[in-house]
């Protein structure tokens, strides 16, 4: 079972690498619509809030750029998810290899 699992992990890591290479532009953060007057929901504008180098930042996003920024934020979330999965698989892979050395 251990060797089979190692092969599964290796295959998944290769797929993750391919998915990472395919990612396009990225931006971290959360894109929200704000209002100058929240009570009447008038004066809508968009802002991107994010933390970079341990500093909180806010960018104001024009309406015509909202679609691109949403895509970029989605790409960043995908990048973070794939990276976390790769790390978890690498830890499991390392442990299984050590176990095989102890058994074999």
NULUMLO-595438 format. One record per residue: residue in three letters; chain; x, y, z of N, C-alpha, C, O, CB in turn. Coordinates in steps of 0.001 Angstrom, whole numbers, m for minus. Each point is the difference from the previous one (the first is absolute). Glycine has a CB too. Layout:
N
+-----+-------+---------+---------+---------+---------+---------+---------+---------+---------+---------+---------+---------+---------+---------+---------+---------+
| res | chain |    n.px |    n.py |    n.pz |   ca.px |   ca.py |   ca.pz |    c.px |    c.py |    c.pz |    o.px |    o.py |    o.pz |   cb.px |   cb.py |   cb.pz |
+-----+-------+---------+---------+---------+---------+---------+---------+---------+---------+---------+---------+---------+---------+---------+---------+---------+
| ALA |     A |       X |       Y |       Z |       X |       Y |       Z |       X |       Y |       Z |       X |       Y |       Z |       X |       Y |       Z |
...
+-----+-------+---------+---------+---------+---------+---------+---------+---------+---------+---------+---------+---------+---------+---------+---------+---------+
END
This chain:
104
+-----+-------+---------+---------+---------+---------+---------+---------+---------+---------+---------+---------+---------+---------+---------+---------+---------+
| res | chain |    n.px |    n.py |    n.pz |   ca.px |   ca.py |   ca.pz |    c.px |    c.py |    c.pz |    o.px |    o.py |    o.pz |   cb.px |   cb.py |   cb.pz |
+-----+-------+---------+---------+---------+---------+---------+---------+---------+---------+---------+---------+---------+---------+---------+---------+---------+
| UNK |     A |     823 |   m1198 |       0 |    m823 |    1198 |       0 |     866 |    1261 |       0 |    m347 |     986 |    m651 |   m1455 |   m2248 |    1860 |
| UNK |     A |    2910 |    1242 |    m496 |     843 |    1181 |     113 |     572 |     420 |   m1359 |      m3 |    1183 |    m341 |     564 |   m1864 |    2686 |
| UNK |     A |     m72 |    m299 |   m3118 |     560 |     332 |   m1314 |   m1081 |     521 |    m942 |     243 |     904 |    m800 |    1524 |   m2654 |    1126 |
| UNK |     A |   m2952 |    1176 |    m225 |   m1120 |     462 |    m826 |    m361 |    1438 |     367 |    m255 |     828 |    m875 |    m616 |   m3195 |     681 |
| UNK |     A |     853 |    2653 |    1491 |    m327 |    1357 |     458 |    1079 |     982 |    m437 |    m313 |    1128 |    m381 |    m926 |   m2075 |    2354 |
| UNK |     A |    2491 |     539 |   m1925 |    1085 |     868 |    m471 |    m179 |     348 |   m1479 |     233 |    1139 |    m405 |    1311 |   m2166 |    2105 |
| UNK |     A |   m1951 |      62 |   m2490 |    m245 |     252 |   m1423 |   m1170 |     967 |    m182 |      58 |     888 |    m851 |     830 |   m3179 |     289 |
| UNK |     A |   m1944 |    2127 |    1353 |   m1145 |     907 |     m68 |     420 |    1425 |     356 |    m400 |     963 |    m655 |   m1141 |   m2864 |    1240 |
| UNK |     A |    2343 |    2013 |     450 |     466 |    1318 |     430 |     848 |     645 |   m1094 |    m177 |    1178 |    m309 |     137 |   m1932 |    2715 |
| UNK |     A |     945 |       0 |   m2983 |     864 |     529 |   m1066 |    m830 |     476 |   m1189 |     278 |    1053 |    m574 |    1562 |   m2602 |    1305 |
| UNK |     A |   m2859 |     771 |   m1099 |    m872 |     393 |   m1112 |    m758 |    1286 |     319 |    m112 |     885 |    m849 |    m121 |   m3296 |     205 |
| UNK |     A |    m284 |    2514 |    1854 |    m756 |    1195 |     384 |     910 |    1220 |      28 |    m403 |    1078 |    m438 |   m1175 |   m2496 |    1784 |
| UNK |     A |    2787 |    1268 |    m841 |     939 |    1121 |      27 |     308 |     479 |   m1416 |      93 |    1205 |    m238 |     898 |   m2086 |    2374 |
| UNK |     A |    m831 |     m48 |   m3076 |     240 |     385 |   m1398 |   m1184 |     777 |    m573 |     192 |     969 |    m734 |    1264 |   m2991 |     448 |
| UNK |     A |   m2681 |    1602 |     619 |   m1187 |     728 |    m466 |     m74 |    1393 |     632 |    m385 |     966 |    m658 |    m821 |   m3156 |     352 |
| UNK |     A |    1571 |    2282 |    1569 |      19 |    1303 |     675 |    1002 |     926 |    m681 |    m300 |    1171 |    m236 |    m350 |   m2260 |    2420 |
| UNK |     A |    1834 |     577 |   m2500 |    1011 |     806 |    m680 |    m524 |     530 |   m1328 |     206 |    1166 |    m337 |    1591 |   m2515 |    1438 |
| UNK |     A |   m2472 |     491 |   m1848 |    m566 |     423 |   m1290 |   m1070 |    1071 |     201 |     m65 |     964 |    m762 |     537 |   m3245 |    m191 |
| UNK |     A |   m1307 |    2115 |    1973 |   m1034 |     998 |     292 |     622 |    1334 |     401 |    m503 |    1057 |    m380 |   m1049 |   m2893 |    1093 |
| UNK |     A |    2640 |    1795 |      51 |     672 |    1233 |     418 |     606 |     737 |   m1191 |     m76 |    1225 |     m90 |     558 |   m2274 |    2309 |
| UNK |     A |     117 |     292 |   m3125 |     602 |     614 |   m1183 |   m1076 |     679 |    m861 |     265 |    1015 |    m644 |    1575 |   m2757 |     674 |
| UNK |     A |   m3029 |    1187 |     m35 |   m1077 |     533 |    m834 |    m648 |    1261 |     575 |    m743 |     687 |    m701 |     338 |   m3003 |     m67 |
| UNK |     A |     678 |    2621 |    2021 |    m607 |    1197 |     598 |     530 |    1262 |    m665 |    1155 |      70 |    m422 |   m1413 |   m1284 |    2603 |
| UNK |     A |    m617 |    2204 |   m2262 |     344 |    1273 |    m616 |     223 |    1046 |    1098 |     436 |    m352 |    1096 |   m1774 |    m235 |   m3181 |
| UNK |     A |    1059 |    1818 |    1823 |     184 |    1094 |     955 |    m700 |    m283 |    1324 |   m1071 |    m606 |      35 |    1254 |    2195 |   m1948 |
| UNK |     A |     443 |   m1137 |    3005 |    m561 |    m232 |    1339 |      52 |    1282 |     814 |     896 |     829 |    m161 |    m186 |   m3242 |      79 |
| UNK |     A |   m1691 |    2551 |     958 |       8 |    1056 |    1011 |    m614 |    m566 |    1261 |   m1054 |    m634 |     m52 |     895 |    2474 |   m1692 |
| UNK |     A |     803 |   m1619 |    2874 |    m601 |    m441 |    1261 |   m1089 |     983 |     425 |     m39 |    1139 |    m467 |    2207 |   m2251 |    1153 |
| UNK |     A |   m3036 |     667 |     187 |    m938 |     925 |     614 |   m1450 |    m366 |    m175 |    m363 |   m1085 |    m453 |    2027 |    2789 |      91 |
| UNK |     A |   m2468 |    m745 |     744 |   m1445 |    m152 |     m42 |    m588 |    1219 |    m706 |     216 |    1139 |     415 |    m222 |   m2523 |    1728 |
| UNK |     A |    m733 |    1129 |   m3205 |    m613 |    1074 |    m770 |   m1436 |     192 |     471 |    m798 |    m937 |     m25 |    2281 |     439 |   m1968 |
| UNK |     A |   m1806 |    1709 |    2419 |   m1348 |     276 |     497 |    m556 |    1276 |    m636 |     737 |     884 |    m437 |    m175 |   m2032 |    2610 |
| UNK |     A |   m1898 |    1201 |   m2204 |    m664 |    1215 |    m454 |    m388 |     796 |    1237 |    m616 |    m524 |     928 |    m251 |    m594 |   m3059 |
| UNK |     A |    1234 |    2373 |    2127 |    m300 |     905 |    1106 |    m923 |    1101 |    m515 |    m159 |     179 |   m1207 |    2392 |    m677 |    2335 |
| UNK |     A |   m2828 |    1221 |    m209 |    m890 |    1100 |    m368 |     381 |    1252 |     759 |     311 |     m53 |    1190 |   m2158 |   m1562 |   m1674 |
| UNK |     A |    1822 |    2748 |    m213 |     247 |    1275 |     663 |   m1121 |     290 |     994 |     231 |     564 |    1070 |    1010 |     289 |   m3098 |
| UNK |     A |   m2464 |   m1250 |    1654 |   m1141 |     127 |     906 |    m642 |   m1380 |     151 |    m867 |    m364 |    m794 |     467 |    2800 |     111 |
| UNK |     A |     812 |   m3204 |    1684 |    m492 |   m1373 |     155 |   m1511 |    m102 |     235 |    m620 |    m987 |    m396 |    2847 |     433 |    1302 |
| UNK |     A |   m2813 |    1551 |    m275 |   m1442 |     m46 |     291 |    m832 |     m41 |   m1273 |    m983 |    m736 |     m85 |    1405 |    1985 |    2199 |
| UNK |     A |     m26 |    m461 |   m3095 |    m757 |      24 |   m1254 |     679 |    m824 |   m1098 |    m491 |     m61 |   m1127 |    m368 |    2326 |    1752 |
| UNK |     A |    1969 |   m2887 |    m300 |     775 |    m817 |    m940 |     342 |     784 |   m1264 |    m122 |    m503 |   m1117 |    m997 |   m1553 |    2014 |
| UNK |     A |    1551 |    3302 |    m691 |     390 |     816 |   m1150 |    1495 |     300 |      60 |     628 |     m78 |    1055 |   m2938 |    1095 |   m1158 |
| UNK |     A |    2855 |    m675 |   m1050 |    1418 |     310 |     m91 |     879 |   m1238 |     132 |     989 |       1 |     732 |   m1495 |    2237 |     195 |
| UNK |     A |     133 |   m3292 |   m1645 |     745 |   m1260 |      95 |    1404 |     139 |    m579 |     217 |     676 |   m1006 |   m2373 |   m1936 |     860 |
| UNK |     A |    3099 |     603 |     811 |    1372 |    m102 |    m487 |     565 |   m1335 |     495 |    m558 |    m627 |     900 |     876 |    3182 |    m907 |
| UNK |     A |     795 |   m2976 |    m593 |     604 |   m1288 |     352 |    1360 |     228 |     641 |     755 |     892 |    m389 |   m1979 |   m2027 |   m1501 |
| UNK |     A |    1511 |     306 |    2879 |    1332 |      66 |     595 |     541 |   m1404 |     217 |    m736 |    m942 |     291 |     163 |    3122 |     823 |
| UNK |     A |    1873 |   m2281 |   m1265 |     717 |   m1251 |     225 |     840 |     196 |    1254 |     884 |     856 |      42 |    m831 |   m1455 |   m2540 |
| UNK |     A |    m337 |    m197 |    3514 |     755 |      61 |    1251 |     903 |   m1224 |      71 |    m432 |   m1125 |    m250 |   m1425 |    2419 |    1423 |
| UNK |     A |    3114 |   m1054 |    m828 |     949 |   m1113 |      75 |    1143 |     349 |     943 |     191 |    1158 |     370 |    m786 |   m1856 |   m2715 |
| UNK |     A |    1343 |    m320 |    2723 |    1187 |     183 |     821 |    1206 |    m476 |    m804 |      m4 |   m1096 |    m562 |   m1321 |     800 |    2727 |
| UNK |     A |    2338 |    1123 |   m2210 |    1225 |    m326 |    m719 |    1181 |     446 |     850 |      50 |    1148 |     443 |   m1198 |    m920 |   m2704 |
| UNK |     A |    2082 |   m1115 |    2486 |    1151 |     286 |     852 |    m433 |     519 |    1378 |     564 |     949 |     544 |     785 |    m446 |   m2604 |
| UNK |     A |   m2353 |   m1156 |    2581 |    m543 |     288 |    1323 |    m577 |    1417 |     128 |    m107 |     533 |    1104 |    1758 |   m2147 |    m197 |
| UNK |     A |   m2020 |    2214 |   m2039 |    m641 |    1312 |      10 |   m1347 |    m108 |    m703 |    m102 |    m533 |   m1105 |    2351 |    1714 |    1124 |
| UNK |     A |   m3265 |    m670 |     636 |   m1337 |       1 |    m565 |    m101 |    1124 |   m1037 |     467 |    1117 |     222 |   m1440 |   m2074 |    1930 |
| UNK |     A |     358 |     634 |   m3271 |    m116 |     986 |   m1077 |   m1409 |     m61 |    m594 |    m713 |    m995 |     134 |    3196 |     806 |    m644 |
| UNK |     A |   m2853 |    1278 |    m144 |   m1267 |      67 |    m704 |     232 |     664 |   m1350 |     602 |    1071 |     m77 |   m1898 |    m964 |    2257 |
| UNK |     A |     821 |    m739 |   m3229 |      19 |     582 |   m1338 |   m1430 |     245 |    m424 |    m874 |    m839 |     218 |    3041 |    m328 |    m812 |
| UNK |     A |   m2403 |    2306 |      m4 |   m1317 |     269 |    m560 |      m1 |    m479 |   m1440 |     929 |     269 |    m761 |   m1294 |    1725 |    2293 |
| UNK |     A |    m687 |   m2705 |   m1892 |     m66 |    m672 |   m1297 |   m1106 |     645 |    m841 |   m1134 |     153 |     453 |    1983 |   m2331 |     564 |
| UNK |     A |    m495 |    2551 |   m2248 |   m1007 |     589 |    m891 |    m980 |   m1080 |    m460 |     329 |   m1186 |     m20 |    1326 |    2946 |    m748 |
| UNK |     A |   m2838 |   m1338 |     408 |   m1046 |    m948 |    m423 |     444 |    m854 |   m1179 |    m321 |   m1186 |     m63 |   m1398 |    2792 |     875 |
| UNK |     A |    2451 |   m1013 |   m1743 |     408 |    m768 |   m1183 |    1105 |   m1011 |     311 |     274 |    m876 |    m821 |    m908 |    2834 |    m583 |
| UNK |     A |    1274 |   m1854 |    2572 |    1054 |    m939 |     373 |    m487 |   m1085 |     961 |     761 |    m910 |     329 |     877 |    2745 |    m666 |
| UNK |     A |   m2876 |   m1758 |     786 |    m521 |    m931 |    1013 |      77 |   m1448 |    m476 |     407 |    m880 |     758 |   m1937 |    2682 |      69 |
| UNK |     A |    1147 |   m2053 |   m2065 |       9 |   m1370 |    m522 |    1416 |    m585 |      36 |     189 |   m1136 |     434 |   m2159 |    1688 |   m1912 |
| UNK |     A |    2958 |     216 |    1027 |    1390 |    m473 |       2 |     509 |    m225 |    1421 |     673 |    m994 |     269 |    m276 |    2222 |   m2415 |
| UNK |     A |    m711 |    m323 |    3041 |     483 |    m132 |    1377 |    m643 |   m1215 |     664 |     665 |    m717 |     748 |    m323 |    3216 |    m598 |
| UNK |     A |   m1628 |   m2740 |    m412 |    m648 |   m1210 |     547 |     717 |   m1262 |    m476 |     225 |    m927 |     777 |   m2436 |    2135 |    m717 |
| UNK |     A |    2566 |   m1232 |   m1338 |     722 |   m1148 |    m562 |    1368 |    m138 |     665 |     416 |   m1108 |     337 |   m1624 |    1397 |   m2538 |
| UNK |     A |    1900 |     818 |    2390 |    1316 |     m18 |     635 |     m78 |    m476 |    1449 |     848 |    m771 |     449 |    m141 |    2633 |   m1955 |
| UNK |     A |   m1718 |   m1406 |    2233 |    m193 |    m438 |    1386 |    m317 |   m1498 |      33 |     499 |    m723 |     862 |   m1321 |    3035 |    m213 |
| UNK |     A |       1 |   m2769 |   m1579 |    m305 |   m1434 |    m101 |    1239 |    m824 |    m298 |     185 |   m1078 |     565 |   m2468 |    1658 |   m1344 |
| UNK |     A |    3135 |     m75 |    m110 |    1261 |    m690 |    m308 |     893 |     m85 |    1226 |     651 |   m1019 |     230 |    m802 |    1818 |   m2591 |
| UNK |     A |     182 |     271 |    3148 |     829 |     m12 |    1208 |    m529 |   m1019 |    1006 |     777 |    m722 |     624 |    m201 |    3143 |    m993 |
| UNK |     A |   m1894 |   m2477 |     526 |    m590 |    m986 |     917 |     303 |   m1415 |    m478 |     283 |    m884 |     809 |   m2118 |    2506 |    m211 |
| UNK |     A |    1778 |   m1836 |   m1893 |     327 |   m1311 |    m574 |    1475 |    m333 |     256 |     334 |   m1130 |     356 |   m2114 |    1440 |   m2138 |
| UNK |     A |    2654 |     679 |    1597 |    1423 |    m177 |     267 |     239 |    m409 |    1452 |     754 |    m937 |     262 |    m228 |    2634 |   m2033 |
| UNK |     A |   m1158 |   m1007 |    2709 |     173 |    m303 |    1422 |    m506 |   m1406 |     320 |     634 |    m736 |     756 |    m865 |    3182 |    m209 |
| UNK |     A |    m900 |   m2811 |   m1119 |    m584 |   m1318 |     237 |     909 |   m1113 |    m535 |     261 |    m984 |     692 |   m2558 |    2006 |    m809 |
| UNK |     A |    2767 |    m856 |   m1108 |     885 |    m997 |    m606 |    1323 |    m102 |     765 |     518 |   m1097 |     208 |   m1574 |    1550 |   m2447 |
| UNK |     A |    1590 |     676 |    2650 |    1260 |      m3 |     753 |    m157 |    m730 |    1326 |     861 |    m792 |     384 |    m221 |    2959 |   m1462 |
| UNK |     A |   m1733 |   m1905 |    1773 |    m248 |    m663 |    1285 |    m156 |   m1507 |    m192 |     495 |    m790 |     804 |   m1597 |    2879 |      64 |
| UNK |     A |     412 |   m2479 |   m1937 |    m168 |   m1433 |    m279 |    1352 |    m649 |    m308 |     275 |   m1106 |     463 |   m2604 |    1541 |   m1338 |
| UNK |     A |    3162 |     242 |     104 |    1322 |    m516 |    m342 |     836 |    m207 |    1251 |     652 |   m1034 |     146 |    m771 |    2191 |   m2360 |
| UNK |     A |     107 |    m188 |    3116 |     766 |    m125 |    1247 |    m502 |   m1190 |     820 |     799 |    m790 |     504 |    m396 |    3284 |    m490 |
| UNK |     A |   m1719 |   m2623 |     118 |    m565 |   m1117 |     774 |     384 |   m1342 |    m616 |     355 |    m938 |     715 |   m2274 |    2399 |     m20 |
| UNK |     A |    1849 |   m1549 |   m2022 |     389 |   m1243 |    m679 |    1493 |    m280 |     162 |     403 |   m1153 |     155 |   m2253 |    1505 |   m1807 |
| UNK |     A |    2658 |     686 |    1617 |    1450 |    m177 |     169 |     336 |    m513 |    1388 |     894 |    m832 |     153 |    m496 |    2662 |   m1798 |
| UNK |     A |   m1096 |   m1349 |    2651 |     207 |    m484 |    1362 |    m370 |   m1480 |      84 |     746 |    m808 |     552 |   m1209 |    3116 |     374 |
| UNK |     A |    m707 |   m2651 |   m1484 |    m426 |   m1407 |       4 |     999 |    m868 |    m754 |     338 |   m1097 |     445 |   m2739 |    1820 |    m315 |
| UNK |     A |    2872 |    m232 |   m1270 |     967 |    m733 |    m816 |    1292 |    m249 |     779 |     533 |   m1110 |     m19 |   m1523 |    2131 |   m2057 |
| UNK |     A |    1480 |     m15 |    2745 |    1224 |    m129 |     782 |    m166 |   m1037 |    1114 |     879 |    m834 |     219 |    m317 |    3229 |    m739 |
| UNK |     A |   m1684 |   m2336 |    1213 |    m252 |    m961 |    1079 |     m84 |   m1429 |    m523 |     528 |    m926 |     615 |   m1732 |    2710 |     642 |
| UNK |     A |     537 |   m1958 |   m2395 |    m120 |   m1343 |    m570 |    1358 |    m535 |    m446 |     287 |   m1185 |     174 |   m2618 |    1729 |    m911 |
| UNK |     A |    3169 |     321 |     162 |    1329 |    m430 |    m429 |     844 |    m411 |    1200 |     739 |    m982 |     m70 |    m881 |    2512 |   m1914 |
| UNK |     A |      38 |    m801 |    3066 |     735 |    m344 |    1213 |    m504 |   m1342 |     556 |     787 |    m824 |     467 |    m431 |    3291 |      42 |
| UNK |     A |   m1656 |   m2668 |    m568 |    m590 |   m1256 |     482 |     493 |   m1173 |    m843 |     314 |   m1061 |     540 |   m2356 |    2306 |     268 |
| UNK |     A |    2112 |   m1063 |   m2126 |     495 |   m1050 |    m879 |    1452 |    m351 |     303 |     383 |   m1169 |     m47 |   m1972 |    1944 |   m1707 |
| UNK |     A |    2390 |     231 |    2064 |    1408 |    m252 |     333 |     113 |    m793 |    1286 |     877 |    m855 |     122 |    m216 |    2967 |   m1280 |
| UNK |     A |   m1532 |   m1847 |    2122 |      27 |    m723 |    1267 |    m440 |   m1450 |    m178 |     528 |    m908 |     642 |    m981 |    3052 |     561 |
| UNK |     A |    m529 |   m2342 |   m2093 |    m523 |   m1356 |    m238 |     980 |    m785 |    m851 |     323 |   m1150 |     299 |   m2694 |    1985 |    m137 |
| UNK |     A |    2840 |    m199 |   m1227 |     824 |    m706 |    m977 |    1404 |      m5 |     376 |     829 |    m555 |    m720 |   m2367 |    1142 |    m989 |
+-----+-------+---------+---------+---------+---------+---------+---------+---------+---------+---------+---------+---------+---------+---------+---------+---------+
END
